[in-house]
Amino acid sequence: MSAWLTSAERVMACISPSSPATNVIRVASDLARKLHASWYGVYVDTRSEDARRSRSLRESIDAVERLGGIVVHVTADSPVEGLVAFRHREGVSHVVLRESRRSRWPGSSRRSVSTRLMAQMFGVNVVVVPLR
């Protein structure tokens, strides 16, 4: 059995349908390779037909497959709910996500998906890939 299959580490790349996650996917793939870990490119289907047809989502899925990751579609009411549930179910030890464009001001009425996700990721290493 190879070291790749026996590692307890698991890496999750968070994929958004609204923009390509190329940098997130590359970082997750590199991290998984260094850790000899399996890795997942996870997209949460919030039942939006337009999102499923997204060109950005297709590009991200293609990149995950090309780099040897496992594409996972999760259905949930919100991206945060779906990603947290997948993380727990699969024992993910490292989460890679993209920095959000939303405001991080303390008084902001709506926190970004990445901020809400990080607030619920206890006991896991989180890598935030900056916007470019």
C-alpha positions in Angstrom: 0.0 0.0 0.0 1.4 3.4 -0.9 2.1 6.2 1.6 -0.5 8.2 -0.4 -3.3 5.9 0.7 -2.1 5.4 4.3 -1.8 9.1 5.4 -4.3 10.2 8.0 -4.2 13.7 6.5 -7.0 14.9 4.2 -7.1 18.2 2.3 -10.2 20.0 1.2 -10.2 22.7 -1.5 -13.3 24.9 -1.3 -14.7 25.6 -4.8 -17.0 28.4 -5.6 -19.3 28.5 -8.6 -18.9 32.3 -8.9 -15.2 32.4 -9.8 -12.4 30.0 -10.8 -10.6 28.5 -7.8 -7.4 27.7 -9.7 -5.1 29.1 -7.1 -7.0 27.3 -4.2 -6.9 24.1 -6.2 -3.2 24.4 -6.9 -2.4 25.1 -3.3 -4.5 22.2 -2.1 -2.9 19.8 -4.6 0.7 20.9 -3.6 -0.2 20.6 0.1 -1.7 17.1 -0.4 1.4 16.0 -2.3 3.7 17.2 0.5 1.6 15.4 3.1 1.1 12.3 1.0 -2.6 12.9 1.6 -5.8 12.4 -0.4 -7.5 15.7 -1.4 -10.9 16.8 -2.4 -12.2 19.7 -4.5 -15.6 20.4 -2.8 -18.5 22.4 -4.3 -21.7 22.9 -2.4 -24.8 22.8 -4.5 -27.3 25.2 -2.9 -29.9 24.2 -5.5 -29.2 27.0 -7.8 -29.4 25.8 -11.4 -27.4 28.7 -12.7 -24.5 27.8 -10.4 -24.4 24.3 -11.7 -24.0 25.5 -15.3 -21.3 28.0 -14.3 -18.2 28.1 -16.5 -16.0 28.9 -13.5 -17.3 25.8 -11.7 -16.5 23.7 -14.8 -13.0 25.1 -15.0 -12.5 24.4 -11.3 -13.8 20.8 -11.6 -11.5 20.2 -14.6 -8.5 21.5 -12.6 -9.2 19.2 -9.6 -9.4 16.2 -11.9 -6.3 17.2 -13.9 -4.3 17.5 -10.6 -5.5 14.2 -9.2 -8.1 15.3 -6.6 -11.5 13.9 -6.0 -14.4 16.2 -7.0 -17.2 16.2 -4.5 -20.6 17.8 -4.9 -22.4 18.4 -1.6 -26.0 19.5 -1.4 -26.8 21.9 1.5 -28.8 25.1 2.2 -25.6 27.1 2.5 -21.9 26.7 1.4 -20.7 26.9 5.0 -23.1 24.2 6.2 -22.1 21.9 3.4 -18.4 22.4 3.8 -18.4 21.9 7.5 -20.5 18.8 7.2 -18.1 17.3 4.6 -15.1 18.2 6.7 -16.5 16.3 9.7 -17.8 13.3 7.7 -14.4 12.8 5.9 -12.1 13.8 8.7 -10.5 16.6 6.7 -7.4 17.9 8.5 -6.5 20.9 6.1 -8.9 23.3 4.5 -7.8 25.6 1.6 -10.1 28.5 0.7 -9.9 31.8 -1.1 -9.9 35.1 0.7 -13.3 36.8 0.4 -14.1 40.1 -1.3 -16.7 41.0 1.3 -16.0 43.5 4.0 -14.2 42.4 7.1 -15.2 45.4 9.1 -16.3 44.5 12.6 -19.7 46.2 12.2 -20.5 44.7 8.8 -24.0 43.3 8.7 -23.0 40.2 6.6 -19.8 38.2 7.2 -18.2 36.6 4.2 -18.4 32.9 3.5 -14.7 32.5 4.3 -15.1 34.3 7.6 -18.1 32.2 8.6 -16.4 29.0 7.5 -13.2 29.8 9.5 -15.3 30.4 12.6 -16.5 26.8 12.4 -13.3 25.1 11.6 -12.0 23.9 14.9 -9.2 21.4 15.0 -8.3 21.9 11.4 -5.5 23.8 9.6 -6.9 26.5 7.4 -5.0 28.0 4.5 -6.4 31.2 3.0 -5.2 32.0 -0.5 -5.1 35.7 -1.2 -7.0 37.3 -4.0 -5.0 38.3 -7.0 
